[in-house]
Amino acid sequence: MCGRYVLVSKVEVIEKKFNAKSEVAFEPNFNVSAGTKAPIITSENPKKIQLSHFGFTPSIAQKKTYILNARAEGNHNLENQPGFTGAKGIIKKPFFRKAIRSQRCLALADAFIEGTSANKLNEPYLVYLKDKNRPFAFAGIYDEWVDSITKETHHNFAIITCPPNQLMGKIQHHRMPVILPEEFYNEYLNLDVPLSDITSLLQSYPAAKMNAYKISPAIKSPKNNAKQFIQPVSAWIQPENELKITNQIELFGMGESRAKRNRENG
């Protein structure tokens, strides 16, 4: 799953990357969690960056929910086997079948936070794209839910997940968010694209283009929202060339000299 992520890029950087303008100002967020307002770009307004609540409630729901993730496979691949190539059952799930067809969005991020399947956020990692490839976008779905009592409209979204790649396997987590390659952003938002082409995009991102390092379990509390909580707490160097889990802070940087000291002391 993907229940926490990070977005701290400057607004102007985000606007340039996604060729869209922000309708409101928003602050850097080191710990986006359930209920948080976060920036998305929707299929309805692909040139606008807008804020929406992280936690999906479809318009057909009787009460408000906080569904953070939608499985690309739906009820298929319940064993979460990597490399699954079967049907994408999300198109048949009652809560998601309308949104995946007509209410798709890009959820904007710089990195995401994931724990092991066994220990969850008691053993968390910051996962990011190599070569400072940020910000990037998760494949998402969105909707609006109207409270029958207050008549208030709640704008919300969820992140689509898929089977793990090799890096997530090293972290020992059974799922990962769908990270869209930049060249497919427009296609994913385009409602004229055949649904089969959209579901073909719902797959794991190449592990060789990703990296991760262990961070403090303090990130488990949504109140701990600061840079210090995503700094590495220990090294876990793997010998493989492209699938390292390391304490090098490529994402937010701490200076070459400090990184060198960490290597020497590690």
C-alpha positions as CSV (number, residue, x, y, z in Angstrom):
1,M,0.0,0.0,0.0
2,C,1.0,3.7,0.1
3,G,-0.4,5.5,3.1
4,R,2.3,8.1,3.6
5,Y,4.3,10.2,1.2
6,V,6.3,13.4,0.8
7,L,5.9,16.5,-1.3
8,V,8.3,19.4,-0.6
9,S,9.2,20.7,-4.1
10,K,8.5,24.4,-4.6
11,V,5.2,25.2,-6.3
12,E,6.9,26.8,-9.3
13,V,9.0,23.6,-9.8
14,I,5.8,21.5,-9.7
15,E,4.0,23.8,-12.1
16,K,6.8,23.6,-14.6
17,K,7.2,19.8,-14.3
18,F,3.5,19.2,-14.9
19,N,2.7,22.1,-17.1
20,A,-0.2,23.2,-14.8
21,K,-0.9,26.1,-12.6
22,S,-1.8,25.9,-8.9
23,E,-5.1,27.3,-7.9
24,V,-4.0,27.7,-4.2
25,A,-0.8,27.9,-2.3
26,F,0.3,24.9,-0.3
27,E,3.1,24.1,2.1
28,P,5.8,21.5,1.9
29,N,4.6,18.3,3.5
30,F,7.1,15.7,4.8
31,N,4.3,13.3,6.0
32,V,1.2,13.3,3.9
33,S,-1.3,11.0,5.6
34,A,-5.0,10.1,5.7
35,G,-7.3,13.2,5.6
36,T,-4.5,15.5,4.5
37,K,-5.1,18.0,1.7
38,A,-2.6,17.4,-1.0
39,P,-2.1,18.5,-4.6
40,I,-3.5,16.5,-7.5
41,I,-4.1,17.1,-11.2
42,T,-7.4,15.7,-12.5
43,S,-8.6,14.4,-15.9
44,E,-11.3,17.1,-15.7
45,N,-8.8,20.0,-15.3
46,P,-5.4,18.7,-16.5
47,K,-3.9,22.2,-16.5
48,K,-4.8,23.0,-12.9
49,I,-3.2,21.8,-9.7
50,Q,-5.8,21.6,-6.9
51,L,-6.0,20.4,-3.4
52,S,-7.9,17.3,-2.4
53,H,-8.2,15.1,0.7
54,F,-6.1,12.0,0.7
55,G,-8.6,9.2,1.4
56,F,-11.2,8.2,-1.1
57,T,-15.0,8.3,-0.6
58,P,-16.9,7.5,-3.8
59,S,-20.1,9.5,-4.5
60,I,-22.2,6.3,-4.1
61,A,-21.0,5.7,-0.5
62,Q,-23.5,6.1,2.3
63,K,-20.9,7.4,4.7
64,K,-17.4,9.0,4.5
65,T,-14.5,6.6,4.2
66,Y,-10.7,7.0,4.0
67,I,-9.7,4.5,1.3
68,L,-6.1,5.4,0.7
69,N,-5.3,2.8,-2.0
70,A,-7.1,1.0,-4.8
71,R,-5.7,-2.3,-5.9
72,A,-5.0,-2.4,-9.7
73,E,-5.8,-6.1,-9.7
74,G,-9.0,-5.8,-7.7
75,N,-9.8,-9.2,-6.4
76,H,-7.1,-10.9,-8.5
77,N,-3.6,-11.7,-7.4
78,L,-4.5,-11.7,-3.7
79,E,-1.1,-13.3,-3.1
80,N,0.5,-10.1,-4.4
81,Q,2.8,-12.0,-6.7
82,P,5.5,-9.8,-8.4
83,G,5.2,-9.7,-12.2
84,F,1.5,-10.4,-12.2
85,T,0.2,-10.1,-15.8
86,G,-3.5,-11.0,-15.3
87,A,-6.6,-8.9,-15.4
88,K,-6.8,-5.5,-13.7
89,G,-9.9,-6.1,-11.6
90,I,-10.1,-2.4,-10.5
91,I,-12.4,-1.8,-13.5
92,K,-15.0,-4.1,-11.9
93,K,-14.9,-2.9,-8.2
94,P,-18.1,-1.0,-7.4
95,F,-16.2,1.7,-5.5
96,F,-13.6,2.3,-8.2
97,R,-15.1,1.3,-11.6
98,K,-16.5,4.8,-12.3
99,A,-13.5,6.7,-11.2
100,I,-10.9,4.6,-13.2
101,R,-13.0,5.3,-16.3
102,S,-13.7,9.0,-15.9
103,Q,-12.1,10.4,-12.7
104,R,-8.4,9.8,-12.9
105,C,-5.8,12.0,-11.4
106,L,-2.1,12.4,-10.8
107,A,-1.1,12.5,-7.2
108,L,2.1,14.6,-6.9
109,A,5.0,13.4,-4.8
110,D,8.7,13.6,-4.2
111,A,9.0,10.3,-2.4
112,F,6.9,7.8,-0.4
113,I,7.2,6.2,3.0
114,E,6.7,2.5,3.4
115,G,7.3,-0.1,6.1
116,T,7.8,-3.8,6.1
117,S,4.6,-5.9,5.8
118,A,5.4,-7.4,9.2
119,N,6.3,-4.3,11.2
120,K,4.6,-1.6,9.1
121,L,5.7,1.9,10.1
122,N,7.6,0.6,13.1
123,E,10.3,-0.1,10.5
124,P,9.9,2.6,7.8
125,Y,11.8,3.5,4.7
126,L,11.9,6.6,2.5
127,V,11.6,5.4,-1.1
128,Y,12.5,7.8,-4.0
129,L,13.4,7.9,-7.7
130,K,17.1,8.0,-8.6
131,D,18.8,10.9,-10.4
132,K,16.7,13.5,-8.5
133,N,13.7,12.6,-10.6
134,R,11.2,14.6,-8.6
135,P,8.5,15.6,-8.3
136,F,6.8,12.6,-10.0
137,A,3.2,11.3,-10.1
138,F,1.3,8.4,-8.7
139,A,-1.7,7.1,-10.7
140,G,-4.7,8.1,-8.7
141,I,-8.5,8.3,-8.8
142,Y,-10.7,11.0,-7.4
143,D,-14.3,11.7,-6.6
144,E,-16.7,14.1,-4.7
145,W,-18.8,12.9,-1.8
146,V,-21.7,15.0,-0.5
147,D,-22.6,14.7,3.2
148,S,-26.3,14.1,3.3
149,I,-26.7,16.0,6.6
150,T,-24.4,19.0,6.2
151,K,-24.6,19.1,2.4
152,E,-20.8,19.7,2.4
153,T,-18.9,18.5,-0.6
154,H,-15.7,16.5,0.1
155,H,-13.1,16.3,-2.7
156,N,-11.0,13.2,-2.2
157,F,-8.6,10.8,-3.9
158,A,-6.8,7.5,-3.6
159,I,-3.5,6.1,-5.0
160,I,-3.6,3.0,-7.1
161,T,-1.3,0.2,-6.0
162,C,0.3,-2.8,-7.8
163,P,2.5,-5.8,-7.0
164,P,6.0,-5.0,-5.6
165,N,9.2,-4.6,-7.7
166,Q,12.6,-6.0,-6.5
167,L,13.4,-3.0,-4.4
168,M,10.1,-3.2,-2.5
169,G,10.8,-6.9,-2.1
170,K,14.1,-6.0,-0.3
171,I,12.1,-3.8,2.0
172,Q,9.8,-6.8,2.5
173,H,6.7,-5.0,1.6
174,H,4.0,-6.7,-0.5
175,R,2.6,-3.8,-2.5
176,M,3.8,-0.5,-4.0
177,P,2.1,2.6,-5.5
178,V,1.8,2.9,-9.3
179,I,4.4,5.5,-10.3
180,L,3.7,6.8,-13.8
181,P,6.6,7.5,-16.2
182,E,6.5,11.2,-17.2
183,E,5.8,10.4,-20.8
184,F,2.4,8.8,-19.8
185,Y,1.0,11.6,-17.7
186,N,-1.1,13.1,-20.4
187,E,-2.3,9.7,-21.6
188,Y,-3.4,8.7,-18.1
189,L,-5.5,11.9,-17.8
190,N,-7.0,11.7,-21.3
191,L,-10.5,10.2,-21.0
192,D,-10.5,9.4,-24.8
193,V,-7.7,6.8,-24.3
194,P,-9.1,3.2,-24.3
195,L,-9.5,1.7,-20.8
196,S,-7.2,-1.2,-21.8
197,D,-4.4,1.2,-22.5
198,I,-4.9,2.8,-19.1
199,T,-4.9,-0.5,-17.2
200,S,-1.7,-1.4,-19.0
201,L,0.0,1.5,-17.2
202,L,-0.9,0.1,-13.8
203,Q,2.3,-1.8,-13.2
204,S,5.4,-1.6,-10.9
205,Y,8.0,1.0,-11.7
206,P,11.5,-0.3,-12.6
207,A,13.4,-1.1,-9.5
208,A,16.7,0.0,-11.1
209,K,15.4,3.6,-11.2
210,M,14.6,3.6,-7.4
211,N,16.3,3.6,-4.1
212,A,15.4,3.7,-0.4
213,Y,16.8,4.2,3.1
214,K,15.6,3.5,6.6
215,I,14.1,6.4,8.6
216,S,12.8,6.9,12.1
217,P,9.6,5.1,13.3
218,A,8.6,8.6,14.6
219,I,7.2,9.2,11.1
220,K,4.4,6.9,12.2
221,S,2.7,9.9,13.9
222,P,1.2,12.3,11.3
223,K,2.2,15.1,13.7
224,N,5.8,14.5,13.0
225,N,5.9,16.5,9.8
226,A,9.4,17.9,9.4
227,K,12.6,17.2,7.4
228,Q,14.3,15.6,10.4
229,F,11.8,12.7,10.3
230,I,12.9,11.6,6.9
231,Q,16.6,11.6,7.5
232,P,18.3,8.2,7.4
233,V,18.8,6.5,10.8
234,S,21.2,3.7,9.6
235,A,22.9,2.3,6.5
236,W,21.7,-0.9,4.9
237,I,24.1,-1.3,1.9
238,Q,23.3,-4.1,-0.5
239,P,26.0,-5.4,-2.9
240,E,23.8,-5.4,-6.0
241,N,24.7,-2.6,-8.4
242,E,21.2,-1.2,-9.1
243,L,19.1,-2.3,-6.1
244,K,20.7,-0.6,-3.2
245,I,19.0,0.4,0.0
246,T,21.4,3.0,1.3
247,N,21.8,6.0,3.6
248,Q,22.9,8.4,0.9
249,I,20.5,11.3,0.9
250,E,20.1,11.9,-2.8
251,L,16.6,13.2,-2.4
252,F,16.8,16.1,0.0
253,G,20.6,16.4,0.4
254,M,22.7,17.0,3.4
255,G,26.0,18.1,1.9
256,E,28.9,16.0,0.5
257,S,31.1,16.3,3.6
258,R,28.4,15.0,6.0
259,A,27.5,12.1,3.7
260,K,31.2,11.2,3.5
261,R,31.4,11.2,7.3
262,N,28.4,8.9,7.5
263,R,30.1,6.5,5.1
264,E,33.3,6.5,7.1
265,N,31.5,6.1,10.4
266,G,29.1,3.4,9.1
